Amino acid sequence: MQIRRMLFRTWLPTLALLALFGVAQAQPNAAPEMTPIEFAEATQVYFDRCAGCHGALRGGATGPDLFPARLAEKGTPYLQAIMFGGLPGGMPGWGAQGVMSMEEIEVMARFLLNEPPAPAQISLDQILDTWVVHVAPEDRPSEPQHDLDWEDFFGVILRDMGQVAIVDGASKGLVSLVDTGYAIHILRSSATGRYFTSIGRDGKASLIDLWMNPPQVVAEVKPCYDARSIESSKFTGFEDQYAIVGCYWPALAVVLDGHTLEPLKMIGTAGYERGAGAYVEEARVAAIVASHFHPEWIVNVKEAGQTWFVDYSRLSEPGQPLPVTMVDTDLYLHDGGWAGHRYFVVAANQLHKLIVIDALERTVAAEVEAGTIPHPGRGANWVHPEFGPVWATGNLGSMEMTVIGADPEGHPEHAWEAVARIDVPYTGNLFLKTHPASPWVIYDFVMSPSPVGAASLCAVDKVTLTAETCWEVPGATDVHARMVHIEFNRDGSEFWVSAWGRMDTPSFIVVYDAVTLEEVNRIEGDWVRTPTGKFNAYNTAHDVY
């Protein structure tokens, strides 16, 4: 567990973690014994690797619950085998992929047969203690301080390094390497595109100014212990003014000043399931997007099965309320993106369907059956010659890409129905992406239990709606890497894909011609370690996907 212990100590010291969880280690008679250090480190590994799918309280979400009573019937050898080899429905083979050692897997199997610790809550004072402004807004430049095309910068997440690399889209050269939170989940561009906001799985948010020379973090704050989503204000008149972080734990969203990340408002999301359902303590905030029709964010509360419209227009007025409109949607809302700019499509992934939200009317427009465990990322948009505007998702648990009609006014006969279910060779998709300049939708298989599958990509023809060509990326398996997250450059002439390898070995980012699919560049260097998501500043700011 040497690497894990290094990560653990750099993120949160052992005694601090024990205090955070108030660990009075519960051990039923049948529970395997663990030392306090093993229990604390396993708690950290669980938060890093498992909580996203199985819940901080182990109640299940994308994956099943991991309560000791159920797992005890299966036994430690079964748990070790699953953690090592994975499952086709999306469970990674942590051992086979070199992410977890056999020693770590054995400790985790014992941990799962112990009662889970209860994570702590958080206060505004605790959040304020983490808030730092490195460069005040008045001290930042009024124009770019370099001659590079900052709108074609790529923000590259170096997941296990706790860093984001800013890479020039033209030269492919490293512009800046900035320290952020651990295991950054996403980057989002501000409305103007000047800033990248990042959110890590450790709940830390960072504001990166692309105009500075070199680009750097100008503010940071840690509003959660675990988080997955962040978004800026984008409505006319409110550009870059505010930001919001959606927490996985504790169950809340936190509104921030968009220029300094000062925490302004905490919104608790624990409550009752849609309709008259049961009380949900772990009501996690998943995907958040900024509406183009109203000064509000569209916030998806995963386990509650609700979508909240959070109005930020009166935040500058002291003592005024923060209006929140709650709409019952469905359970297990995860990720999604815009179909056009009016309809937000989000996956209710454990129900294997898509929920279409009308941002103008603040209503649910439709529900569509997808494949098994849809995971669209932001999805993919294009105009089909027969079906008109369409939107697509991949699926973690089935060998299918699902394409739905997305034009209720121009093509009502195809609107909000699956117009194609395209066969692909593996399960385990996490992301797909396209660009108006490319004839292809590019599709990955990151979570495939097959090393060849995880190292492969497919190109789907946007007209014929078939997977025309699939290929294993040369060199990926040599560095034990999975090919993950497609991103196009600003003009759509090329796309980049990360080889997500181990943190102790450099890997690469491969660059392809967006039309011919030929490899045209390979970004390498000692800094290219655990690269995952990549976000083009212009495309992210303007929702081009």
C-alpha positions in Angstrom: 0.0 0.0 0.0 3.0 2.3 -0.4 1.5 4.5 -3.1 -1.9 4.7 -1.4 -0.2 5.7 1.9 1.7 8.4 0.1 -1.6 9.7 -1.4 -3.3 9.4 1.9 -0.7 11.4 3.8 -0.7 14.2 1.2 -4.5 14.5 1.3 -5.4 14.0 4.9 -3.3 12.8 7.8 -4.3 9.7 9.6 -5.3 11.3 12.8 -7.3 14.0 11.0 -9.2 11.4 9.1 -10.0 9.5 12.3 -11.3 12.7 13.8 -13.2 13.6 10.6 -15.2 10.3 10.7 -15.3 10.2 14.5 -14.1 6.6 14.1 -15.4 4.5 16.9 -14.7 1.4 14.8 -17.8 -0.7 14.9 -17.0 -4.5 14.7 -19.8 -7.0 14.9 -18.8 -10.4 16.2 -18.4 -11.7 12.6 -16.5 -8.7 11.4 -12.8 -9.2 10.5 -10.4 -7.4 12.8 -8.6 -4.3 11.6 -6.0 -2.0 13.1 -7.0 1.7 13.5 -4.5 2.6 10.8 -5.9 -0.1 8.4 -9.4 1.1 9.0 -8.6 4.8 8.5 -6.7 4.1 5.3 -9.4 1.8 4.0 -11.9 4.5 4.7 -9.9 6.9 2.5 -9.6 4.3 -0.3 -13.3 3.8 -0.1 -13.9 7.5 -0.4 -11.5 7.8 -3.3 -12.5 4.7 -5.3 -15.9 3.4 -4.2 -18.1 6.1 -2.7 -19.0 7.6 -6.1 -20.9 4.5 -7.2 -21.8 2.9 -3.9 -22.5 6.0 -1.7 -20.6 7.5 1.2 -22.9 5.5 3.6 -22.6 2.4 1.3 -26.3 2.5 0.5 -25.7 2.1 -3.2 -26.4 4.3 -6.2 -24.9 3.4 -9.6 -23.6 0.3 -7.9 -25.3 -1.9 -5.3 -25.3 -1.3 -1.6 -22.2 -2.6 0.3 -23.7 -3.3 3.7 -21.8 -5.9 5.7 -24.9 -8.1 6.3 -25.3 -8.7 2.6 -21.6 -9.0 1.8 -20.9 -11.4 4.6 -22.9 -14.0 2.7 -20.5 -13.7 -0.2 -17.3 -13.9 1.8 -13.9 -12.2 1.5 -12.6 -14.4 -1.5 -15.6 -13.2 -3.6 -15.0 -9.6 -2.6 -11.3 -9.8 -3.5 -12.1 -11.4 -6.8 -14.5 -8.7 -7.8 -12.2 -5.9 -6.7 -9.4 -7.5 -8.7 -11.2 -8.5 -11.9 -14.3 -6.2 -12.0 -17.7 -6.9 -13.6 -19.1 -6.1 -17.1 -21.7 -3.8 -15.7 -19.1 -1.1 -14.9 -17.3 -2.3 -11.8 -13.6 -1.7 -12.5 -11.0 -4.4 -12.1 -8.9 -2.4 -9.7 -6.3 -5.1 -9.3 -6.1 -6.1 -13.0 -5.6 -2.5 -13.9 -2.8 -2.0 -11.4 -4.8 0.6 -9.4 -4.9 -1.4 -6.2 -2.4 -3.9 -4.9 -3.3 -7.4 -3.6 -2.5 -6.2 -0.1 -4.9 -3.2 -0.5 -7.6 -5.4 -1.9 -7.3 -7.8 1.1 -7.6 -4.8 3.5 -10.6 -3.4 1.6 -12.4 -6.8 1.7 -12.1 -6.8 5.5 -13.2 -3.2 5.6 -16.4 -3.9 3.7 -17.3 -6.6 6.3 -17.1 -4.0 9.0 -19.9 -1.5 9.8 -19.3 1.8 7.8 -18.2 4.9 9.7 -20.5 7.9 9.6 -18.8 10.8 7.8 -18.9 14.2 9.5 -21.0 17.2 8.6 -19.5 20.5 7.7 -20.1 24.1 8.9 -19.7 27.5 7.2 -16.8 28.3 9.5 -15.0 25.2 8.5 -15.5 26.1 4.8 -14.3 29.7 5.5 -11.1 28.3 7.1 -10.2 26.7 3.7 -10.9 29.8 1.6 -7.9 31.4 0.1 -7.6 34.2 -2.5 -4.2 34.0 -4.0 -4.6 36.9 -6.5 -7.4 39.4 -5.7 -9.7 40.4 -8.7 -8.3 43.9 -8.8 -4.8 42.6 -9.1 -5.6 40.3 -12.1 -4.8 41.4 -15.6 -7.4 43.3 -17.7 -6.3 41.5 -20.9 -4.4 38.3 -21.6 -0.7 38.5 -20.6 0.5 36.1 -23.2 0.1 35.8 -27.0 -1.3 32.3 -27.0 -4.8 31.5 -28.1 -6.2 31.0 -24.6 -9.7 30.0 -26.0 -8.0 26.9 -27.5 -6.3 25.9 -24.3 -7.0 22.5 -23.0 -7.3 21.9 -19.2 -6.0 18.3 -18.7 -6.9 16.6 -15.4 -3.9 14.7 -13.9 -6.2 12.8 -11.6 -4.0 11.1 -9.0 -1.4 13.9 -9.1 -3.8 16.5 -7.8 -3.0 18.8 -10.7 -4.4 20.3 -13.9 -2.2 20.9 -16.9 -2.9 23.8 -19.2 -1.9 22.8 -22.7 -1.8 24.9 -25.8 -4.2 23.6 -28.4 -2.0 24.7 -31.3 1.5 23.7 -30.3 0.5 20.9 -27.9 3.0 22.3 -25.5 2.6 22.5 -21.7 1.7 26.1 -20.7 1.3 25.7 -17.0 1.0 23.0 -14.4 -1.2 24.0 -11.5 -1.9 22.3 -8.1 -5.6 21.7 -7.4 -7.6 19.2 -5.4 -7.1 15.5 -5.4 -8.8 13.5 -8.2 -10.3 16.4 -10.1 -13.7 15.2 -11.5 -14.5 18.0 -14.0 -13.4 21.4 -15.2 -16.0 24.0 -16.2 -15.4 27.2 -18.1 -16.9 30.4 -16.9 -19.3 32.2 -19.2 -16.6 34.4 -20.7 -14.2 31.4 -20.9 -11.5 33.3 -19.0 -11.6 31.0 -16.0 -11.6 27.2 -15.5 -13.3 26.1 -12.3 -12.3 22.7 -11.1 -13.8 20.4 -8.4 -12.0 17.5 -6.9 -13.3 14.3 -5.2 -11.8 15.7 -2.1 -14.4 18.6 -2.3 -11.8 21.3 -3.1 -12.7 23.9 -5.8 -10.1 26.0 -7.6 -10.4 29.0 -9.9 -7.8 29.0 -12.7 -7.2 32.3 -14.6 -6.2 31.6 -18.2 -5.2 35.2 -18.9 -2.3 35.2 -16.4 1.2 34.3 -17.6 1.4 31.5 -16.8 -2.2 30.5 -16.0 -2.5 29.9 -12.3 -5.0 29.2 -9.4 -6.2 32.6 -8.2 -8.6 31.3 -5.5 -9.6 28.1 -3.8 -12.0 26.7 -1.2 -13.1 23.3 0.1 -16.9 23.3 0.6 -17.3 19.5 0.8 -15.5 16.3 1.8 -16.5 14.7 -1.5 -17.9 16.4 -4.6 -18.5 15.9 -8.4 -20.0 19.1 -9.9 -19.3 22.8 -10.3 -20.8 25.4 -12.5 -20.6 29.2 -13.1 -23.4 31.7 -13.7 -24.0 32.2 -17.4 -27.2 34.2 -17.8 -26.9 37.6 -19.5 -25.8 40.2 -16.9 -24.5 37.6 -14.5 -21.6 36.2 -16.5 -18.8 34.8 -14.2 -20.5 36.5 -11.2 -21.3 33.3 -9.2 -20.4 29.7 -9.0 -22.0 26.6 -7.3 -20.5 23.4 -6.0 -22.6 20.2 -5.7 -21.5 18.0 -2.9 -21.6 14.2 -2.6 -20.9 14.5 1.1 -22.3 16.2 3.1 -25.6 16.5 1.2 -25.6 20.1 0.1 -24.8 22.6 -2.5 -22.7 25.7 -1.8 -23.0 29.0 -3.7 -19.7 30.9 -4.2 -18.6 34.3 -5.4 -17.5 33.7 -9.0 -14.4 35.8 -8.8 -13.1 34.9 -5.4 -14.9 31.6 -4.5 -16.0 33.1 -1.2 -18.8 30.9 0.2 -22.1 32.8 0.1 -24.9 30.3 0.7 -25.3 26.7 1.8 -28.3 24.7 0.6 -29.0 21.4 2.3 -30.3 18.6 0.0 -31.1 15.9 2.4 -34.9 15.3 2.4 -37.6 13.2 1.0 -37.7 11.2 -2.2 -39.8 12.5 -5.1 -43.5 12.3 -4.3 -44.1 11.0 -0.8 -41.0 8.9 -0.6 -38.7 8.0 2.3 -36.3 10.4 4.0 -32.9 10.4 2.2 -29.8 11.4 4.3 -27.4 10.9 1.4 -29.1 13.0 -1.3 -26.1 13.8 -3.4 -25.8 16.6 -6.0 -24.7 15.3 -9.4 -24.8 17.2 -12.7 -25.3 20.9 -12.6 -25.8 23.1 -15.7 -26.4 26.9 -16.1 -29.7 27.8 -17.7 -29.7 29.9 -20.9 -33.3 31.1 -20.2 -33.3 32.2 -16.6 -30.7 33.4 -14.1 -30.5 30.0 -12.4 -28.7 26.7 -12.2 -30.3 23.3 -12.9 -29.2 21.1 -10.0 -29.9 17.4 -10.0 -30.3 15.7 -6.6 -29.5 12.1 -7.2 -31.0 9.9 -4.5 -34.0 12.2 -4.0 -35.1 12.0 -7.7 -35.5 15.7 -7.9 -34.2 18.5 -10.1 -33.9 21.9 -8.5 -33.9 25.3 -10.3 -31.7 27.5 -8.1 -32.3 31.3 -8.8 -29.2 33.3 -8.2 -30.6 36.7 -9.4 -31.1 38.1 -5.9 -27.9 37.0 -4.2 -26.5 40.5 -4.2 -29.5 41.8 -2.2 -28.8 41.4 1.5 -31.4 39.4 3.4 -33.3 38.3 0.2 -34.3 34.7 -0.3 -32.6 32.3 -2.7 -35.6 30.9 -4.6 -35.4 27.2 -5.3 -38.0 25.5 -7.5 -38.1 21.7 -7.0 -39.4 19.4 -9.7 -39.9 15.7 -9.3 -37.9 13.9 -12.0 -36.6 10.4 -11.1 -34.1 8.6 -8.9 -30.3 8.2 -9.5 -29.9 11.3 -11.7 -26.2 11.3 -12.6 -24.7 13.2 -15.5 -26.0 14.8 -18.7 -25.8 17.7 -21.1 -27.7 20.0 -23.4 -29.7 18.9 -26.5 -29.6 22.3 -28.1 -29.7 24.9 -25.4 -33.3 24.4 -24.2 -33.4 20.8 -23.2 -31.2 19.3 -20.6 -30.9 15.5 -20.8 -29.8 13.7 -17.7 -29.3 10.0 -17.1 -31.3 8.2 -14.3 -28.7 5.6 -14.7 -29.9 2.8 -12.3 -33.3 3.0 -14.0 -31.6 2.8 -17.4 -33.4 5.8 -18.8 -32.9 9.5 -19.7 -34.9 12.4 -18.3 -35.5 15.4 -20.6 -35.8 18.7 -18.7 -37.2 21.8 -20.4 -35.1 24.6 -19.1 -37.5 27.3 -20.5 -40.7 25.9 -18.9 -39.0 24.2 -15.9 -40.8 20.9 -16.5 -40.0 17.3 -17.4 -40.5 17.1 -21.1 -40.0 13.3 -21.6 -38.5 10.1 -20.4 -36.6 7.8 -22.8 -35.4 4.2 -22.3 -31.6 4.0 -22.8 -29.3 1.0 -22.5 -28.0 -0.5 -19.3 -26.6 2.2 -16.9 -26.4 5.2 -19.3 -23.4 7.4 -18.7 -23.5 10.2 -21.2 -20.9 12.6 -19.7 -22.3 15.6 -21.5 -23.6 13.5 -24.4 -23.2 14.3 -28.1 -25.3 16.6 -30.4 -25.5 16.6 -34.2 -28.1 17.0 -37.0 -29.1 13.8 -38.7 -30.4 14.0 -42.3 -33.6 12.0 -41.4 -34.1 12.6 -37.7 -33.0 16.2 -37.4 -31.2 17.3 -34.3 -30.3 14.2 -32.1 -28.5 13.6 -28.8 -26.6 10.5 -27.8 -25.4 8.7 -24.7 -23.2 5.7 -24.1 -24.0 3.0 -21.6 -21.7 1.5 -18.9 -23.4 -1.8 -18.7 -24.5 -2.7 -22.3 -22.8 -2.8 -25.7 -25.0 -0.1 -27.1 -24.9 3.6 -28.0 -28.3 5.2 -27.7 -29.4 8.0 -30.1 -32.6 10.0 -29.4 -34.5 12.5 -31.4 -34.1 16.0 -29.9 -36.3 18.3 -32.0 -39.9 18.4 -30.8 -40.8 21.4 -33.0 -39.1 20.5 -36.3 -39.2 16.7 -36.1 -42.0 15.9 -33.6 -42.4 12.3 -35.0 -39.0 11.4 -33.7 -38.8 13.6 -30.6 -37.7 12.0 -27.4 -37.6 8.5 -28.7 -34.6 6.2 -29.4 -34.1 6.6 -33.2 -31.0 4.2 -33.1 -29.4 1.7 -30.8 -25.9 1.2 -32.2 -23.9 -1.9 -31.5 -20.4 -1.4 -30.0 -18.0 -4.2 -29.1 -17.5 -3.7 -25.4 -19.3 -2.5 -22.2 -17.7 0.1 -20.0 -18.3 3.3 -21.8 -17.9 6.6 -19.8 -17.7 9.3 -22.5 -18.6 10.1 -26.1 -18.1 13.3 -27.9 -18.5 14.9 -31.3 -18.1 18.4 -33.0 -19.9 20.0 -35.9 -16.7 19.8 -38.0 -16.3 16.0 -37.6 -18.4 13.2 -39.3 -17.8 11.0 -36.2 -18.9 10.4 -32.7 -16.0 9.0 -30.8 -16.7 6.5 -28.0 -14.5 5.0 -25.3 -14.7 1.9 -23.1 -12.8 3.0 -20.0 -14.5 0.7 -17.6 -14.4 -2.5 -19.7 -13.0 -5.4 -17.7 -11.1 -6.4 -20.8 -7.6 -4.6 -21.0 -8.0 -4.6 -24.8 -11.5 -3.1 -24.5 -10.3 -0.4 -22.1 -7.5 0.5 -24.5 -9.9 0.8 -27.5 -12.0 3.5 -29.2 -14.8 3.5 -31.7 -15.8 6.0 -34.4 -19.6 6.1 -35.0 -20.8 7.5 -38.4 -23.2 10.4 -37.7 -25.2 9.6 -40.8 -25.3 5.8 -41.1 -25.4 5.5 -37.3 -23.1 2.5 -37.3 -19.8 1.9 -35.5 -17.7 2.1 -38.7 -14.3 1.5 -37.2 -13.0 0.5 -33.8 -9.3 0.2 -32.8 -7.0 -0.5 -30.0 -4.7 2.4 -29.3 -1.1 1.4 -29.8 1.0 1.6 -26.6 -1.9 1.8 -24.2 -1.7 -1.6 -22.7 2.1 -1.3 -22.5 1.7 1.4 -19.8 -1.4 -0.3 -18.3 -3.6 2.5 -19.5 -7.3 2.9 -20.3 -8.3 5.3 -23.0 -10.6 7.9 -21.6 -12.5 11.1 -22.4 -12.6 12.6 -25.8 -12.3 16.3 -26.4 -12.1 18.3 -29.7 -10.1 21.4 -30.2 -11.9 24.7 -30.9 -12.3 24.3 -34.7 -13.0 20.6 -34.5 -10.1 19.6 -36.7 -8.8 17.1 -34.2 -9.7 15.3 -31.0 -7.6 14.3 -28.0 -7.9 11.1 -25.8 -6.1 10.4 -22.6 -4.2 7.2 -21.8 -5.1 6.9 -18.1 -2.2 4.9 -16.6 -0.6 4.5 -13.2 0.8 7.5 -11.3 4.3 6.0 -11.1 4.7 5.8 -14.9 4.2 8.5 -17.5 1.6 7.8 -20.2 0.4 10.0 -23.0 -2.4 11.9 -24.7 -3.1 10.9 -28.3 -4.3 13.4 -30.9 -6.3 12.3 -33.9 -7.4 14.0 -37.1 -11.1 14.5 -36.7 -12.0 13.4 -40.2 -9.4 10.7 -41.2 -9.0 9.3 -37.7 -5.2 9.2 -38.2 -3.0 9.8 -35.3 -1.3 13.2 -35.8 0.4 13.8 -32.5 1.2 12.2 -29.2 1.7 14.4 -26.1 4.2 12.9 -23.8 6.5 13.9 -21.0 7.2 13.1 -17.4 4.3 15.4 -16.3 1.7 13.2 -18.2 0.7 11.0 -15.3 -2.8 9.7 -14.7 -4.4 12.1 -17.4 -8.2 11.7 -17.5 -10.6 14.5 -18.5 -9.7 17.2 -21.0 -11.7 20.4 -21.5 -11.2 22.9 -24.3 -11.8 26.4 -23.0 -14.0 27.5 -25.9 -16.0 24.3 -26.3 -16.7 24.0 -22.6 -17.8 27.7 -22.3 -20.1 27.4 -25.3 -21.4 23.9 -24.7 -20.0 22.4 -27.9 -20.3 18.7 -27.7 
